[in-house]
Amino acid sequence: MPDTTSSPICRRCGRPVRVGRDNYTVFEGMHYVCFHYEFEHDLSNPDGDPDEDCGLPGCPSAVAAGSNDRMVSAVRALVADWSAGPPAHWDNHSLPDYLEALAGWLADAEGFYANRGVPIPWSSWEVMQTALRAATIYE
């Protein structure tokens, strides 16, 4: 069992904050999830189900709210972009260039989310949806 004696305690749920301890003060003395459900989640739809994706980046409920469907739509949109040949707004026009950019973006994903001040989404579908679009222009 991990040592929790030096872990700060979440003021919402009362459990130790280990994974997000570096952001403990940013999230007002809470886990990110506790902060999200306390302050952000219901603002977009106060009558909504907590399991519905609120639409904010990193929403823990996104996993339960059809992120697989959004991933499929994102891939189909990329195919539609390419349907008439390499899109002018894409920087990476060959499959090897695109895949190299995809690998690069995934390697730098933590920085992408940190620079925006949001946690990495819990759903890998959400991360991949962003990565696939980003790889069209990532260098």
NUTORTOR-335715 format. One record per atom (N, C-alpha, C, O): x, y, z. Coordinates in steps of 0.001 Angstrom, whole numbers, padded with zeros to 6 digits, always signed. Atoms other than C-alpha are relative to their C-alpha. Layout:
XYZ...
// end
This chain:
+000849-001187+000000+000000+000000+000000+000889+001243+000000+001858+001304+000757-000831-001190+000063+001399+003443-000916-000062+000824+001275-001077+000842+001971-000060-000880-001155+002491+005824+001807-000862+001229-000260-000621+001981-001205+000891-001154+000180-000268+008404+002212+000228+001054+001069-000470+002068+001091-000202-000950-001093+001136+010186+005272+000438+001366-000503+000130+002377+000128-000438-001291+000514+002723+012898+003131-000911+000519-001114-000649+001577-001685+000929-000429+001045-000159+013127+000669-001017+000968+000579-001572+000726+001650+001061-000895-000470-002486+016104+001000-001356-000690-000111-001514-001644-000873+001330+000608-000034-006123+015281+001664-000977+000861-000795-001016+002081-000638+001016-000684+000799-008896+016183-000777-001092+000523+000924-001646-000223+001731+001020-000588-000873-011307+018573+000893-001416-000379-000400-002358-000109+000344+001337+000424+000419-014228+017143-001094-000296-001431+000418-001349-001709+000991+000282+001418-000274-013874+013380-000689+000746-000542+001213+000428-001626+001702-000721+000419-001196-011417+013163+002211+001074-001055-000226+001647-001567+000735-001029+000999+000290-009035+010779+000440+001311+000678-000388+001312+001837-000805-001301-000592+000370-005299+011326-000181+000074+000330-001488-000447-000404-002328-000236-000407+001384-004335+013177-003362+001442-000385-000319+002379+000292+000104-001341+000479+000330-001380+011228-004754+000370+000339-001440+001394+000980-001676-000329-000181+001410-001491+011331-008563+000049+001480-000368+000954+001905-001086+000071-001410+000363-002452+014996-008823+000546+000945+001047+000173+002118+001075-000483-000843-001106-000546+016297-005810+000691+001270-000493+000672+002279+000212-000651-001206+000522+001406+018755-008012-001012+001097-000334-000659+002275-000379+001056-000961+000335-001897+020436-008911-000994+000187+001146-002080+000732+000948+000890-000053-001165-003412+020232-005423-000524+001412+000249-001721+001592+000471+000465-001370-000252-003537+024005-004956-000763+000557-001193-001708+001325-001012+000720-000461+001192-004628+024650-008561-001458-000448+000068-002369+000300-000287+001356+000546-000079-007645+022419-007951-000600+000200+001389-001412-000601+001852+000576-000459-001268-008409+024152-004645-000062-001093+001067-001069-001254+001756-000099+001002-001057-007274+021314-002402-000797-001257-000277-001273-001915+000649+000788+001183+000363-009008+018534-004334+000698-000806-001086+001641-000339-001726-000354+000768+001189-008448+015726-006803-000579+000754-001198-001540+001509-001054+000577-000634+001182-009013+016907-010373-001465-000412-000174-002319+000433-000444+001369+000486+000209-012135+014721-010604-000952+000674+000989-002042+001106+000612+000857-000652-000999-013534+016134-007369-000226+001470-000354-001346+001971-000257+000120-001398+000411-012818+019686-008541-000949+000132-001190-001825+000997-001212+000832-000063+001203-014408+019014-011912-001479-000148+000354-002304+000653-000086+001413+000214-000325-017637+017639-010447-000535+001052+000969-001732+001339+000971+000429-001030-000945-017731+020292-007716-000281+001339-000683-001267+002006-000366+000084-001354+000537-017222+023381-009882-000313+000112-001484-000902+001110-001900+000093-000159+001445-017266+022687-013612-001134-000793-000644-001839-000274-001509+000841+000937+000739-019414+019737-014589-001447+000463-000161-001980+000437-001270+001420-000335+000066-022908+020947-013754-000274+001411-000514-001432+001780-000712+000221-001360+000493-022366+024501-014978-000587+000005-001407-001374+000885-001756+000487+000031+001374-023050+023480-018567-001420-000550-000094-002148-000224-001031+001344+000582+000025-026206+021532-017740-000382-000427+001415-000198-001592+001765+000298+000325-001395-027412+021690-014108-001026-001111+000174-001082-001730+001236+000994+001074-000097-030238+019241-014849+000493-001287-000634-000250-002266-000704-000540+001161+000710-027965+016781-016656+000398-001134+000921+000489-000983+002139-000482+001196-000682-026858+013341-015662+001504+000147+000191+002192+000507-000765-001443-000109-000195-023362+013335-014080+000816-000895-000939+001998-000638-001170-000703+000876+000932-022467+010526-016487+000042+000554-001417+000703-000026-002278-000049-000632+001318-023066+012826-019488+001261+000838-000116+001649+001524+000830-001175-000823+000278-020003+014431-021021-000437+001460+000012-001350+001840-000720+000382-001411-000075-020177+018117-020112+000626+000822-001121+000276+001988-001304-000611-000682+001117-018016+019023-023100+001299+000716+000326+001990+001180-000580-001268-000625-000362-015107+020461-021139+001138-001000-000206+000968-002190+000060-001130+000917+000181-011682+019013-021997+000342-000698+001310+000394-000067+002365-000358+000773-001172-010751+016253-019591-001167-000477+000829-000957-001053+001896+001160+000436-000776-014313+015557-018437+000072-001511+000223+000109-002276-000741-000072+001430-000270-014148+012180-016681-001198-000784-000533-001098-001994-000738+001185+000693+000505-017648+011365-017943+000051-000224-001499-000811-000914-002043-000099+000172+001451-016513+011534-021576+000109-001466-000375-000385-001873-001427-000156+001430+000270-015613+007843-021382-001364-000668-000114-001557-001564-000936+001319+000621-000022-019236+006992-020650-000949+000604-001019-002100+000178-001122+000928-000770+000826-020651+009345-023244+000282-000068-001494+000129+000934-002192-000109+000162+001447-019859+007977-026678+001265+000525-000633+001257+000910-001802-001235-000512+000593-016261+009037-027151+000476-000884-001142+001190-000411-002028-000335+000881+001120-015829+005999-029411-000683+000499-001268-000066+000515-002333+000720-000532+001155-018485+007435-031736+000660+001267-000530+000753+001463-001741-000683-001219+000427-016677+010794-031772+001324-000318-000675+001743+000385-001595-001262+000418+000629-013433+008999-032621-000251-000461-001426+000489-000093-002339+000354+000474+001339-015073+007263-035584-000316+001195-000892+000120+001239-002043+000322-001202+000781-016459+010621-036742+001253+000787-000356+001357+001319-001461-001243-000731+000260-013008+012218-036427+000797-000668-001119+001347+000014-001983-000730+000720+001054-011420+009509-038585-000704+000194-001340-000048+000416-002358+000736-000213+001254-014186+009835-041185+000191+001415-000533+000229+001618-001746-000251-001373+000429-013622+013607-041251+001382+000128-000641+001552+000875-001605-001333-000012+000605-009927+013027-041968-000037-000621-001392+000602-000118-002317+000146+000641+001313-010851+010683-044820-000673+000973-000970-000254+001089-002122+000695-000966+000859-013250+013315-046193+000941+001132-000413+000904+001587-001556-000991-001031+000340-010470+015934-046010+000893-000451-001149+001249+000343-002020-000962+000542+000962-008259+013663-048115-000665-000462-001296+000038-000799-002249+000709+000629+001120-010940+012546-050594+000388+000565-001372+000328-000160-002365-000381-000593+001279-009784+014950-053320+001518+000155-000120+002007+000930-000942-001452-000101+000014-006089+014474-052641+000501+000685+001251-000293+001044+002120-000556-000611-001208-003720+015960-050075-000588+001376+000261-000493+002254-000596+000578-001307-000317-005488+018851-048343+001086+001070+000131+002150+000812+000694-000965-001096-000047-003703+022196-048676+000307+000407+001443+001421+000838+001741-000214-000427-001385-004161+022896-044956+000721-001047+000842+000962-000813+002026-000802+001013-000676-002290+019698-044011+001460+000265-000325+001792+000545-001477-001437-000117+000230+001477+019999-043584+000621-001353-000347+001668-001406-000992-000547+001348+000182+002016+016221-043694-000808-000741-001059-001899-001241-000782+000746+000528+001143+001002+014885-047108+000285-001443-000340-000391-002005-001202-000248+001425+000269+002508+011393-047076-000310-000784+001267-000268-000248+002374+000302+000836-001166+001588+008507-044825+001174-000050+000974+000955+000096+002176-001112-000005-000957+005118+008262-043357+000132+001332+000760+000381+001331+001966-000077-001298-000678+005160+012022-042616-001125+000149+001028-000911+000633+002139+001147-000094-000906+001699+011843-041074+000219-000879+001236-000002-000434+002362-000208+000908-001128+002557+008816-038919+001132+000478+000904+001053+000325+002123-001089-000555-000818+005823+010420-037774-000520+001168+000829-000179+001292+002005+000594-001123-000731+003893+013561-036809-000936-000504+001098-000971+000058+002193+000897+000585-001003+001311+011425-034999+000807-000507+001192+000455-000246+002342-000854+000500-001083+004056+009692-033001+000601+001163+000790+000669+001112+002018-000567-001165-000679+005656+013063-032231-001012+000696+000889-000703+001063+002023+001036-000664-000802+002400+014604-031052-000328-000831+001234-000458-000286+002331+000296+000860-001144+001639+011592-028842+001112+000069+001043+000841+000067+002244-001119-000115-000937+005125+011837-027322-000049+001319+000770+000398+001386+001915+000078-001322-000615+004456+015525-026560-001378+000319+000580-001619+001453+000994+001396-000245-000398+000784+015126-025545-000115+000616+001386-000949+001497+001596+000105-000563-001349+001375+015867-021866+000223+001509-000030-000471+002259+000655-000265-001428+000120+002832+019243-022812-001144+000746-000666-001464+001872-000282+001142-000607+000684-000071+019973-025158-001098+000333+001009-001615+001450+001031+001071-000224-000975-002589+019555-022345+000456+000942+001115-000315+001794+001557-000516-000866-001066-000374+021218-019707+000009+001460-000443-000328+002345+000344-000022-001377+000512+000038+024316-021911-001390+000612-000051-001524+001836-000044+001374-000501+000015-003747+024611-022028-000625-000002+001389-001757+000445+001576+000492+000021-001376-004106+024074-018288-001112-000993+000242-001931-000804+001141+001021+001033-000197-006278+020981-018649+000687-001353+000153+001760-001575-000406-000593+001333-000142-005609+017408-017608-000172-000812-001281-001046-000530-002100+000137+000911+001128-005081+014688-020170-001335-000728+000158-001629-001241+001237+001282+000706-000118-008505+013203-020948+000190-001449+000461+001172-002107+000117-000050+001369-000506-009205+009926-019217-000228-000997-001118+000259-002127-001064+000320+000888+001114-010470+008449-022427+001089+000066-001060+001371+001130-001612-001009+000032+001054-007767+007342-024818-000624+000305-001354+000074+000759-002261+000690-000369+001236-010386+007777-027565+000083+001506-000209+000315+001970-001326-000046-001458+000096-010445+011501-026801+001410+000471-000359+001577+001368-001185-001386-000372+000296-006645+011739-026837+000311-000310-001457+000905+000514-002151-000293+000387+001381-006433+009872-030140-000752+000877-000998-000225+001186-002067+000755-000890+000891-009141+012036-031698+000763+001308-000186+000886+001798-001309-000793-001228+000072-007083+015129-030890+001309-000253-000740+001729+000563-001561-001288+000335+000613-003842+013416-031955-000124-000173-001512+000731+000300-002261+000167+000220+001435-005182+012355-035352-000139+001313-000760+000422+001472-001844+000169-001308+000645-006226+015897-036196+001306+000800+000099+001715+001445-000867-001242-000760-000195-003036+017414-034748+001104-000480-000938+001922+000321-001392-001065+000554+000847-000835+015089-036826-000076+000505-001441+000869+000315-002207+000084-000551+001354-002077+016770-039995+000936+001189-000164+001357+001499-001278-000845-001202+000092+000036+019836-039134+001208-000036+000926+002071+000838+000843-001073+000058-000981+002394+018754-036354+001349-000263-000663+001438-001051-001604-001343+000211+000547+006123+018932-037080+000891-000665+001007+002061-000922+000722
// end
